[in-house]
């Protein structure tokens, strides 16, 4: 039998308590975590370590999806730097290692690391691998995970900087936002250089250039009173960004309402396009809070700006803007999902035969007031279900959910689920919010009844941004061109992301704003088939992707 060398730790090992010797009921500086449908038992073993007296073990049973792991507290590391990780382990099944990188805001990014195969072994074996940190990395941990029935025991972990492969530190990143900290002002003391204000509709806006900020001495604030409609915002002058590329936008804010965040594209033909990002949460009136999300630049976008806007009474203050290039962390393969909202009667005639002919299974999200008690409509739901399409809940009466008291919100979430289940005879596990109107409180209620929440926040779903209760989409409009549709397919394929499409009515007549002409739908289906991309229902896509997180 091969003899394994004793575990020795370099002086520059970044992991505290690396051999888990210190601790009472749990080793100091170590944590446990599990997610998904499984049972996990975590044990702090005594007198059973790798050439030491202690180790940690996790046992998994009743596994359906997810994983379980012990892991060390995230440690401070340098960006764009290579580190070597190792631990000693034994297990009853094959396992794997996943690095988790945290940026300045604490946002995690997960990625597999190149390691020697973590095989099933009853003898202690060393797992080793290299980790290259991201440009945004501030802290790092490593999860040695088990994702099937069995057990995994680990000890003697090490994380060291790999001096032989570490490149010289890069220069500080340069944000693509002009005057990003709002410190510069020339000509007009009431406005920062390269920044503008705008409002429309019936409301009373007040724009302020304040002498206090998140960093430095300046920030901007907009307050809205007497609101009836419209919005108000500060925004930076649109900038030319590289077409077809991905970027991360971030800023610091405080607010007493729930603002919206929009990417504004000025296009080559002189028109404007607006791309909705997830809404930030209100955070009181005194503390700065970090906001960050990603967007992609269309091929026909001449310039881009990103702004917070208010469409209610209240105020928002912002500072320290940033736009930097971003690279999605893709899945094993790209996927496409077609979802249809509301429950329009004609879709059973315009959509279902074409999907079936193309062997494409969709997800149909019904607001049940369009179905319940209406002759023929339950049969239309069954026509989709019996052809292998998924049925999804879209509330009862299609209200803006953030405006509802808790009892009404509960009714909208539960009755639609219960009624649809009574029609199709199987579980309804996924939910799509009307108008994409949600906040943290709404999402907390959704989590009680559904596996996921599909929004209308625009974008692509990847490992680094995946949130099952904030699934991103591309929204189909009457004005969506075939070239734009094809660009979404191409991008999902190139980045190995999950593209979720949101349709409403598909009509042989003149389409409304959120409808799709039947002739256009045929061309779009042909493009999906020609792309060679795998198409799955929403729930089947979740089944494939969530174990990869």
ZAKESE-542592 format. One record per atom (N, C-alpha, C): x, y, z. Coordinates in steps of 0.001 Angstrom, whole numbers, plus 500000, padded with zeros to 6 digits. Layout:
N
XYZ
...
This chain:
549
500856498813500000
500000500000500000
500895501241500000
500561502217499179
501354503438499100
501266504203500409
502382504784500823
502425505552502055
502236507016501715
501275507664502358
501024509090502137
501876509883503105
502529510888502584
503392511709503429
502567512435504483
503142512687505654
502405513407506689
501960514783506185
500830515239506716
500328516558506339
501155517622507029
501840518415506258
502572519548506802
502013520799506164
502006521895506906
501372523114506420
502415524201506234
502432524775505060
503362525865504786
503028527053505673
504035527854505913
503836529023506763
502827529989506158
502686529929504824
501763530860504163
500398530230503905
500074529117504585
498729528544504468
497707529558504979
496741529887504154
495781530936504487
494615530429505325
494456529115505450
493309528549506156
493609528501507650
492715529090508429
492839528987509877
492346527609510323
493013527034511331
492616525714511849
492539524695510706
493616524526509934
493536523710508713
493307522228508959
493750521708510099
493540520282510370
492392520064511356
491548521078511523
490319521062512344
490570520543513757
491760520795514318
492089520305515654
491439521141516751
491167522428516441
490637523334517457
489129523437517333
488430523251518421
486975523376518407
486349522476519447
485086522748519750
484356521948520730
483379521039520016
482161521535519740
481190520730518983
481355520897517479
482095521943517071
482364522196515656
483724522851515560
484522522505514545
485858523103514463
485785524614514256
486667525322514932
486753526773514778
487087527122513328
486434528175512813
486672528680511461
486182527732510360
485297526805510706
484706525912509711
483187525963509822
482528525745508673
481071525828508599
480517524603507877
479201524397507991
478501523365507231
477413524002506380
477070523315505288
476010523829504426
475456522680503591
474148522719503340
473519521814502381
472409522556501674
472074522118500448
470937522672499729
470347521570498862
469101521785498438
468434520804497596
467654519788498415
467212518758497742
466397517719498354
467291516550498777
467702516563500032
468573515523500580
468566515632502095
469004514573502747
469256514596504188
470764514558504408
471264515396505305
472701515458505565
472953515462507066
473911514643507500
474341514612508898
475810515009508953
476105516067509715
477466516582509823
478069516141511167
479290515586511114
479929515047512317
481341515611512449
481668516023513659
483034516451514003
483701515255514677
484520514538513909
485073513258514354
486285513474515267
486337512690516327
487468512727517256
488223511402517185
489536511489517300
490398510307517223
490246509580515892
490026510354514822
489832509739513513
490219510731512413
491430511239512490
491872512198511497
492981511642510628
493368512428509617
494506512070508790
495769512517509528
496458511582510151
497681511849510915
497475513002511904
496264513077512437
495924514015513489
494729513423514221
494248514095515233
493222513470516072
491800513788515631
491623514739514719
490265515145514379
490082515296512865
488824515191512434
488445515399511040
486960515742511014
486425516047509836
484989516340509702
484403515397508660
483143515040508864
482479514090507971
481043514527507729
480542514257506517
479135514483506189
478593513213505553
477409512785506007
476707511628505459
475427512107504779
475185511661503536
474016512075502753
473135510863502476
471821511056502650
470840510017502332
469627510658501685
468757509857501097
467525510328500442
467826511418499417
468924511251498675
469375512284497735
468490512367496493
468061513585496157
467400513861494875
468181514911494083
468556516005494752
469397517016494108
470088517837495187
471013518714494763
471736519564495693
473077518965496100
473640519459497209
474887518905497734
475031519262499205
476064518727499850
476355519011501254
477868519089501408
478334519899502390
479779520066502543
480130520733503878
481332520436504361
482060521251505323
482947522209504520
483182523414505032
484086524331504337
484679525332505323
485868525818504995
486553526787505846
486043528201505568
486093529051506593
485685530442506426
486480531087505295
485797531871504455
486463532537503340
487609533408503845
488715533379503101
489918534115503503
490229535199502485
490929536218502924
491329537305502035
492372536820501036
492175537139499756
493117536767498710
493276537938497745
494199537791496800
494436538818495792
493702538464494501
493282539490493783
492621539289492491
493632538831491441
493109538129490408
493935537701489269
495201536962489718
495046536089490686
496184535401491276
495875533906491374
496894533079491179
496721531635491240
497054531125492642
496185530251493162
496380529628494470
496329528113494312
497004527415495210
496961525961495246
496140525522496452
495149524686496204
494312524137497271
494566522643497398
494524522138498626
494558520692498822
493845520343500120
493348519116500180
492918518535501441
493131517022501354
493020516346502487
493037514891502514
491619514411502799
491211513362502091
489823512929502188
489731511421502031
488595510898502454
488164509564502059
486646509601501937
486084508738501092
484654508822500814
484155507515500230
482841507346500292
482223506144499731
481794506340498293
481848507594497795
481431507908496428
482375508959495861
482326509147494552
483102510220493928
482549511574494365
483442512545494587
483062513881495035
483724514912494131
483567516190494440
484231517211493623
484512518445494468
485367519318493950
485718520566494623
485216521749493808
484664522721494501
484130523933493882
484712525134494615
485293526072493888
485778527312494492
484642528319494551
484605529124495605
483625530210495708
484387531503495969
484227532433495033
484891533737495078
483880534788495515
484281535678496432
483398536751496898
483992538101496485
483138538982495925
483611540316495579
483464541252496776
483679542549496552
483675543508497658
482323543582498342
481247543283497613
479903543326498196
479507542005498830
480395541005498762
480065539695499306
479291538812498362
479173539216497084
478450538416496097
479302537221495682
478752535994495785
479561534817495454
479555534491493968
480651533952493473
480747533348492148
481352531957492324
480690530947491757
481111529565491935
481740529032490649
482811528240490772
483369527597489593
484142526350490021
484017525318489174
484772524095489430
486269524384489296
487083523664490039
488525523846489937
489149522563489412
490273522710488741
490967521558488152
491656520787489262
491137519598489571
491705518789490635
491920517378490129
492826516644490830
492902515212490566
491556514591490940
491155513560490266
489821513004490420
489540512624491869
488423513149492419
488031512856493795
487227511570493802
487918510450493836
487292509141493660
486821508593495006
486037507517494933
485682506781496138
486925506075496684
487187506230497987
488378505602498567
488180505420500059
488554504266500577
488478504044502020
489760504452502723
490829504686501951
492089505162502503
492207506667502274
492923507346503167
493117508785502997
493851509053501683
493346510035500943
493915510404499644
493947511927499552
494936512454498862
495047513906498755
494373514413497487
493569515447497646
492977516178496519
493741517486496377
494172517811495165
494896519057494937
494356519740493690
494520521035493614
494079521769492432
494518523213492463
494433523845491310
494790525256491147
493527526100491031
493577527306491575
492461528250491505
492999529583491033
492449530107489957
492800531456489474
491673532401489893
491977533349490765
490955534264491243
490531535236490136
489358535820490314
488794536747489344
489291538164489605
489041539041488650
489432540446488832
488692541082490001
487495540557490305
486678541124491377
486859540414492717
487672539354492768
487773538538493982
488419539301495135
487751539237496291
488324539757497535
488565538637498547
487657537644498566
487796536516499481
487543535221498728
487999534102499320
487903532817498629
487709531707499651
486874530739499303
486795529480500026
486696528365498994
486763527130499461
486638525967498585
485670524993499232
484685524538498451
483731523542498912
484139522181498342
484498521239499196
484660519849498768
483312519200499042
482526518933497989
481118518616498131
480834517157497790
479762516668498399
479206515353498049
477800515601497520
477481515009496363
476196515260495723
475523513959495291
475572512988496181
474851511727495999
474816511028497355
474064509947497466
474020509202498713
475403508625499022
475843508789500273
477154508298500663
477748509176501748
479062509089501945
479728509889502967
481052510427502455
481481511530503067
482744512192502725
483364512687504023
484657512386504215
485404512802505395
486643513563504933
486911514737505515
488055515540505080
488864516023506278
490122516366505995
491051516834507019
492224517518506320
493005518270507084
494303518802506645
494205519586505342
493475520694505380
493272521532504201
494359522595504097
494641522998502875
495687524006502646
495293524894501473
495539526182501607
495364527142500510
496553528084500538
497378528031499481
498582528854499425
498676529570498093
499320530701498107
499560531461496888
500618530755496051
500321530585494776
501246529899493867
502173530945493251
503315531133493863
504227532195493414
504762531931492019
504853530661491616
505466530346490325
504587530759489152
503290530844489370
502398531157488247
501643532459488430
501896533160489539
501152534390489799
501712535531488955
500877536139488103
501359537244487283
501509538516488113
502196539495487571
502277540769488287
500870541324488503
500649542025489616
499304542564489864
498880543509488744
497633543421488289
497168544277487208
496933545696487713
496877546645486814
496530548000487240
495091548028487738
494753548986488590
493381549066489081
492396549170487906
491202548534488029
490243548613486937
489760550038486717
489531550355485481
489032551680485118
487565551563484774
486720552221485532
485300552165485254
484993552902483961
483951552461483285
483541553051482021
482482554132482205
482220554521483457
481270555590483762
482032556902483886
481600557960483209
482276559255483371
481989559847484752
483028560431485373
482865561071486683
482130560138487640
482641558923487853
481853557885488530
481535558178489988
482409558934490668
482157559257492072
481536560634492237
481198561274491081
480418562517491076
481146563686491727
482486563573491830
483255564603492527
483507565836491670
483499565662490350
483860566757489452
482626567589489092
482796568899489162
481729569810488758
482366571014488088
481878571341486899
482416572508486199
481278573228485505
481220574529485644
480222575321484943
478913575453485690
478404574372486232
477113574410486931
477288573746488290
477323574509489364
477566573932490692
476439573018491159
475286573030490473
474158572192490880
474193570824490229
475190570565489326
475247569286488632
476692568814488524
476929567516488713
478270566977488460
478547566917486960
479803567026486604
480218566916485209
479760565587484622
479232565631483400
478799564461482636
477537563807483181
476802564490484050
475570563943484601
474385564857484278
473215564230484096
472010564947483681
470828564475484518
469736565253484465
468491564875485135
467377564776484113
466343563997484463
465183563865483581
463979563442484404
462817563960484034
461561563513484624
460469563656483578
459397562890483762
458241562988482873
457013562543483657
455837562882483134
454596562496483786
454141563514484811
453170563119485598
452575563997486602
453174563678487962
454180564450488364
454837564310489660
455687565542489891
456170565731491114
457010566885491446
458392566383491853
459392566449490935
460721565957491284
461616567057491850
462526566690492713
463547567594493231
464896566913493058
465815567556492327
467137566986492063
468177567731492902
469015566967493631
470018567576494499
471404567001494218
472403567874494241
473814567501494166
474383567759495551
474553566698496333
474809566821497758
476303566832498080
476634567496499170
478027567579499625
478319566493500659
477913565283500377
478258564094501165
478054562886500276
478887561854500478
478796560712499590
479224559421500243
479106558341499500
479581557051499988
481091557075500145
481805557580499117
483209557960499238
483318559381498725
484365560058499084
484503561440498630
483482562344499298
483167563436498614
482334564477499210
481062564775498437
480718563925497444
479576564254496599
478724563014496323
477433563251496074
476502562230495607
475309562965495002
474393562218494389
473189562828493807
471958562188494421
470890562977494480
469647562517495089
468475563058494300
467448562233494103
466201562683493497
465071562320494448
464190563301494695
463023563123495555
461773563407494738
460772562550494868
459521562714494127
458371562888495116
457556563914494879
456328564148495635
455161564290494671
453956564212495204
452727564400494415
452677563456493219
453113562223493429
453218561297492298
451854560811491818
451659560867490495
450513560246489842
450970559260488772
451935559686487954
452511558784486956
453857559341486507
454555558578485641
455861559006485151
456991558546486048
458165559209485932
459306558880486789
460292560038486781
461357559914487598
462418560922487674
463734560226487978
464856560787487431
466161560127487619
467320561069487320
468475560758487941
469778561217487505
470367560140486580
471171560550485592
471840559562484743
473118560160484170
474089559299483899
475334559768483286
475188559775481764
475971560595481106
475918560702479646
476184559337479013
475352558911478061
475546557592477439
476954557425476877
477489556216477089
478851555897476688
478861554793475626
479819554854474715
479981553806473709
480690552610474355
479993551480474448
480570550241474956
480700549244473810
481505548210474022
481741547254472952
480482546435472685
480060546412471436
478816545743471066
478959544227471208
477862543617471661
477853542171471824
478571541676473060
479094542576473890
479842542176475085
478986542314476343
479452541677477415
478752541688478693
479484542593479677
478699543239480547
479253544172481517
478564544006482858
479284544389483917
478693544444485260
478567545905485681
477350546290486029
477069547625486556
476962547548488068
477524548541488761
477359548594490208
477311550039490664
476695550237491813
476647551552492444
476290551367493907
476445552423494686
476018552447496081
474798553365496183
473853552980497032
472616553755497113
472029553689498516
471148554623498808
470231554525499937
468911555151499512
467821554669500096
466501555056499598
465449554752500651
464286555399500518
463158555069501385
461997554484500586
462280554107499330
461256553505498482
461904552337497737
461236551836496708
461822550762495896
462074551308494493
463304551717494188
463591552257492856
463580551159491794
463671551584490553
463895550690489432
465287550961488866
465861549934488205
467164550094487565
467012549695486105
467483550563485215
467290550351483781
468594550630483043
468899549765482072
469964550040481109
469315550689479890
469822551841479489
469247552601478384
470223552536477206
469752551968476108
470538551896474884
470023552928473884
470931553746473344
470593554558472178
471123553807470965
470230553528470020
470545552605468940
470981553341467674
471549552593466742
472083553187465520
471024553935464717
469777553462464798
468714554104464016
468073555287464742
468635555672465893
468136556819466632
467059556497467647
466607555261467722
465591554878468694
466243554500470021
465414554380471039
465869554005472370
465334552624472733
466110551893473523
465678550608474058
466050550573475529
465128550053476362
465336550018477804
465328548567478285
466307548234479106
466540546866479562
466439546868481080
465403546200481629
465173546233483061
466087545302483827
466751545809484863
467540545007485787
466724544743487053
467117543761487865
466391543513489119
466323544761489987
465196544908490684
464995546091491519
465747545962492832
466393547034493280
467020547016494601
465958547102495692
466337546754496899
465418546791498018
465557548103498780
464439548611499348
464577549753500265
465419549343501461
466193550276501992
467105549911503082
467097550933504206
465981551627504382
465953552659505410
466485553962504869
466947554822505717
467323556165505283
468744556563505634
469537555693506273
470843556138506755
472019555343506210
471833554103505809
472964553253505463
473113553088503956
474342553212503476
474624552927502068
474552551420501828
474013551061500669
473874549658500284
474397549478498865
474986548300498615
475620548041497326
474632547376496378
474649547806495104
473840547180494057
474765546783492910
474551545576492365
475369545123491246
474593544117490425
474667544223489102
474070543234488225
474693543375486830
474369542405485965
475003542338484654
474031542685483536
474583543100482410
473788543350481211
474644543081479981
473977542901478857
474652542632477583
474325543745476607
475301544139475813
475122545253474876
474697544701473516
473543545124472991
473117544672471657
474095545113470575
474051544416469457
474942544738468337
474641546095467717
473413546601467893
473050547876467273
472981549013468284
473630548856469450
473610549899470478
474796550838470289
474505552096469995
475564553083469789
476132553587471108
475297553690472153
475749554201473448
474835553666474543
475360553688475781
474668553047476906
474763553938478135
473673554021478880
473685554581480227
472872553648481121
473116553719482420
472370552917483392
471948553847484520
470684553757484936
470226554683485970
469180554051486885
469123554590488118
468033554334489047
466928555355488744
465669554918488723
464592555888488620
463506555562489638
462745556617490004
461657556483490974
460335556714490268
459389555798490438
458037556000489906
457015555870491037
457323556576492134
456444556644493302
456906557830494136
456169558181495169
456676559161496111
457840558552496889
458879559340497098
460043558843497826
461321559436497277
462466558895497704
463748559426497254
464778558302497135
465795558555496310
466936557660496201
468191558502496017
469266558121496708
470553558802496661
471594557799496173
472469558191495248
473431557253494657
474823557869494578
475824556987494499
477222557417494424
478065556236493946
479282556528493496
480290555512493160
479774554496492151
479556554967490933
479081554118489841
480250553393489180
479952552222488630
480978551467487920
480350550612486834
481016550529485687
480707549553484642
482028548910484243
482088547579484338
483301546853483995
482942545641483144
483847545193482270
483586543978481477
483299542787482384
482424541900481913
482025540728482700
482042539488481817
482433538363482399
482390537088481689
481482536136482449
480394535687481793
479490534742482436
480206533420482725
479826532774483828
480262531411484121
479165530472483637
479429529756482562
478403528976481894
478153527624482535
477046527004482127
476693525651482561
477392524628481659
477077523355481867
477667522313481027
477273522461479567
476070522979479344
475613523233477983
474531524312478042
474276525006476929
473201526006476915
471841525335476830
470829526020477363
469445525563477271
468544526721476881
467402526386476266
466372527360475919
465042526878476476
464266527798477030
462919527494477520
461953528535476977
460817528084476449
459755528966475961
458631528972476986
458329530147477549
457209530275478475
456161531193477860
454895530952478214
453765531725477693
452899532150478873
452637533457478979
451919533998480128
450454534278479838
449648534181480873
448260534641480978
447246533560480661
447306532901479503
446328531873479179
445386532263478068
445910532923477042
445052533354475946
444468532151475201
443180532231474946
442474531093474372
443038530695473020
443396531661472180
443807531322470820
445164530627470766
445961530702471847
447267530042471816
447150528532471654
446033527959472093
445871526525471908
445795526174470423
445389527142469595
445313526928468145
446530527458467407
447108528581467882
448226529198467161
449580528678467621
449661528222468872
450942527833469460
451099526314469557
450108525646470148
450254524232470467
450586523359469253
449869523468468130
450214522594466994
451633522817466478
452095524053466501
453425524369465976
454515523853466921
454285523975468231
455240523419469180
455326521906469044
454176521271468945
454173519811468835
454847519351467546
454615520071466462
455227519694465186
456743519816465243
457224520792466024
458675520999466169
459267520151467297
458422519377467985
458843518564469130
459483519429470211
458887520601470437
459347521530471469
458300521564472572
458742521335473808
457854521393474958
458034522733475667
456930523370476000
456948524717476567
456436524698478000
456422525865478605
455824526059479927
454741527124479813
453519526763480154
452353527626480032
451970528139481412
452035529461481605
451793530093482909
450435530788482888
449503530277483664
448108530726483592
447730531603484780
447092532743484479
446320533492485467
444930532876485463
444527532285486576
443393531368486537
442047532048486349
441943533367486506
440656534000486209
440338533932484717
441364533685483876
441115533496482444
440671532064482134
440679531194483154
440398529774482951
439176529328483746
439205529620485047
438208529065485962
436801529570485640
435880528632485436
434485528979485170
434191529391483750
435180529345482876
434974529754481477
434901528485480627
433778528248479968
433626527009479190
434750526825478169
435292525627478144
436325525283477169
437735525571477608
437923526493478554
439290526872478924
440036525792479700
439416525103480667
440157524005481307
440613522944480304
439798522703479269
440183521736478243
441407522216477464
441517523538477276
442693524080476600
443964523870477434
443825524042478762
444959523779479641
445365522314479533
444379521427479567
444668520001479458
445281519638478116
444903520359477057
445478520066475738
446986520267475763
447447521323476436
448894521534476582
449501520464477486
448878520238478634
449429519272479589
449518517881478971
448499517456478273
448481516114477704
449460515951476546
449948517066476015
450964517009474961
452376517111475526
452509517094476857
453830517082477476
454369518435477869
453527519472477818
453961520815478198
453731521030479689
454556521879480302
454454522158481726
453399523232481978
452699523102483107
451727524106483539
452315524845484733
452253526175484673
452899527061485651
451856528062486159
452010528495487399
451082529448488005
451491530886487693
450464531714487428
450671533136487113
449658533988487874
449308533542489097
448321534146490001
446887533858489543
445957534456490278
444535534333489951
444105535469489029
444298536712489504
443728537871488800
444765538775488156
446020538331488103
447086539077487433
447305540468488043
447437540573489375
447651541889489989
449127542211490156
449476543482490377
450842543805490825
450999543335492271
451855542368492498
451894541677493783
452381542556494935
453248543521494642
453782544339495732
452733545276496321
451598545429495660
450545546324496157
449547545609497049
449684544281497220
448657543503497907
448955543333499390
447917543344500254
448118542913501639
448391541420501665
448940540940502779
449412539568502852
448319538554502554
447098538765503053
446053537766502830
445690537649501355
445688538767500633
445396538710499201
446550538102498424
447776538439498825
448942537850498177
448923536332498339
448632535868499533
448562534425499779
447504533776498902
446352534422498788
445280533871497945
445724533784496488
446358534836495980
446802534830494579
447806533709494321
448665533456495292
449690532426495125
449131531015495286
448222530839496233
447773529480496558
446579529022495736
445622529924495500
444429529462494782
444754529113493338
445607529902492703
445965529600491319
446647528232491245
447520527948492204
448208526652492250
447204525523492459
446336525707493439
445366524655493760
444413524395492598
443942525469491971
442996525275490870
443662524571489687
444853525013489316
445535524385488179
445830522918488471
446211522610489695
446463521213490052
445194520375489973
444043520996490296
442777520263490184
442417519994488731
442876520849487824
442588520668486400
443494519601485797
444786519658486096
445733518780485390
446053517509486165
445727517471487458
445934516261488226
447359515998488656
448264516965488482
449648516838488936
450085518151489589
451270518146490184
451747519314490926
452112520465489993
451863521672490467
452328522902489820
453403523482490728
454644523485490268
455774523781491162
456455525116490892
456118525778489777
456827527005489414
455857528155489207
456373529374489372
455539530574489401
456163531670488551
455317532430487862
455743533616487111
454938534808487598
455605535894487963
454908537049488542
454347537959487456
453115538440487614
452554539406486669
453370540698486658
453635541202485481
454386542452485283
455812542361485829
456234541194486300
457534541100486961
457590541941488209
456443542138488868
456361543015490029
456577542198491294
457704542401491957
458022541641493159
459030542423493988
459177542012495227
460232542502496103
460595541364497052
461423541637498041
461875540566498930
460711539942499686
459756540762500122
458613540225500865
457776539300499985
457549539697498730
456794538851497800
457555537552497550
458861537651497322
459645536443497070
459625535492498267
459627536038499463
459574535178500646
458275534376500688
457179534982500237
455912534257500180
455920533234499044
456474533608497893
456556532675496761
457307531407497175
458382531573497952
459207530433498357
458431529410499185
457350529837499825
456561528917500647
455797527907499800
455531528266498531
454617527452497727
455227526934496429
456341527535495979
456861527205494659
458362526963494706
458805526174493736
460220525847493593
461024527031493081
460380527907492288
461112528995491641
460178530127491296
460760531225490859
460021532420490453
460647532967489176
459887532961488089
460341533552486840
459869534998486777
460823535901486618
460533537332486564
460401537773485106
460392539088484896
460610539630483554
461876540475483534
462738540316484555
464054540955484538
464830540384483357
465422541250482570
466021540807481316
467476540373481497
467826539298480822
469185538803480886
469246537310480631
470391536727480964
470654535309480770
471009534700482123
470620533459482354
470878532788483620
472166531979483510
473109532247484424
474401531579484410
474744531164485834
475817530423485988
476193529961487327
476475531135488252
477113532178487735
477527533276488596
476392534212488980
475227534139488309
474128535025488698
472847534275489020
472928532942489131
471712532138489214
471003532328490546
469711532614490469
468844532705491645
467501532119491238
467103530961491808
465852530335491361
464616531178491628
464743532203492455
463606533091492707
463789534457492041
464687534493491050
464851535698490233
465368535257488864
464619534378488202
465030533875486900
464877534971485854
465922535168485059
465976536237484070
465475535739482722
465028536670481886
464355536301480645
464709537279479529
464265536922478335
464146537886477239
462655537978476900
462151539196476889
460719539426476700
460379539594475221
459444538794474755
459001538853473364
457963539962473193
458216540846472248
457305541943471929
456908541846470467
455884542593470104
455489542635468695
456626543168467830
457482544005468418
458569544643467671
459865543834467677
459898542685468361
461116541865468389
461444541371466987
462624541709466508
463010541303465156
463618539902465179
463623539269464030
464232537944463933
465735538024464211
466364539122463774
467801539285464032
468080539387465530
467220540111466249
467392540231467692
467175538878468363
466141538165467934
465853536838468468
467038535889468232
467594535928467022
468730535074466686
469944535430467541
470125536719467843
471267537129468664
471166536553470072
469939536413470599
469766535808471918
470185534338471885
469757533634470852
470142532226470714
471653532090470596
472257532942469769
473701532872469554
474468533117470854
474000534079471634
474704534430472868
474566533317473903
473362532769474036
473189531656474969
474092530488474590
474189530233473297
475023529131472824
476494529399473112
476949530612472856
478365530941473051
478761530911474523
477847531371475425
478178531505476841
477708530331477688
476990529382477067
476426528230477785
475525528685478928
474622529596478619
473667530086479600
472278529523479311
471356529805480224
469961529382480081
469152530576479604
468609530471478395
467791531517477797
466325531176478018
465614532043478737
464182531865478985
463433532953478215
462530532535477348
461739533455476525
460349533608477113
459834534846477145
458495535115477662
457598535598476529
456637534754476152
455608535112475178
454296535392475898
453402536082475204
452020536220475650
451125535639474551
450268536435473976
449393535942472904
450171535818471600
449957534718470903
450423534563469527
449174534607468653
449103535599467780
447844535889467092
448011535939465585
447015535462464845
447043535617463388
446670537019462948
446121537820463888
445729539191463574
446844540174463855
446457541422464011
447422542481464305
447837542385465768
449112542195466061
449528541988467451
449543543282468244
449189543188469532
449393544292470448
450846544344470887
451155545271471788
452543545507472173
453239544248472673
452553543428473484
453174542256474085
452789540968473364
452146541082472212
451768539914471427
452854539590470411
452707538428469784
453601538007468709
452751537584467521
453077538111466351
452369537693465137
452652536217464868
451621535493464448
451780534062464214
452871533786463185
452949534629462157
453982534433461132
455383534617461712
455553535565462656
456845535753463316
457174534568464215
456157534037464882
456378532892465775
456910531686465003
456393531473463820
456877530369462988
458360530556462674
458759531762462325
460161532034462013
461042531838463260
460523532242464419
461293532099465656
461474530622466016
460422529837465876
460550528397466132
461560527758465189
461523528154463929
462482527628462958
463909527975463363
464097529196463897
465434529614464335
465900528784465537
464990528482466454
465336527648467610
465768526264467142
464985525672466254
465312524335465756
466651524353465028
466860525364464178
468096525443463398
469322525679464283
469134526283465456
470262526580466338
470898525319466918
470124524233466970
470629523011467574
470645523035469086
470145524122469690
470125524222471141
469084523282471732
469367522761472901
468424521906473606
467324522756474221
466073522389473941
464923523097474496
464286522223475562
464065522783476738
463426522055477833
462341522908478465
461380522235479092
460435522991479892
461185523669481029
460543524629481628
461145525386482723
461577524458483858
460694523552484260
460999522670485377
462106521679485024
462078521157483800
463131520222483377
464482520934483314
464491522204482911
465746522957482897
466284523135484312
465411523447485261
465855523555486652
466455522244487135
465828521124486780
466353519820487187
467779519612486688
468075520074485484
469412519885484933
470416520869485498
470003522119485699
470969523175486011
471286523307487490
470309523099488350
470547523368489768
471633522484490387
471766521211489984
472884520432490531
474263520945490128
474334521800489109
475619522338488662
476055523566489457
475199524080490308
475521525313491029
476523525051492146
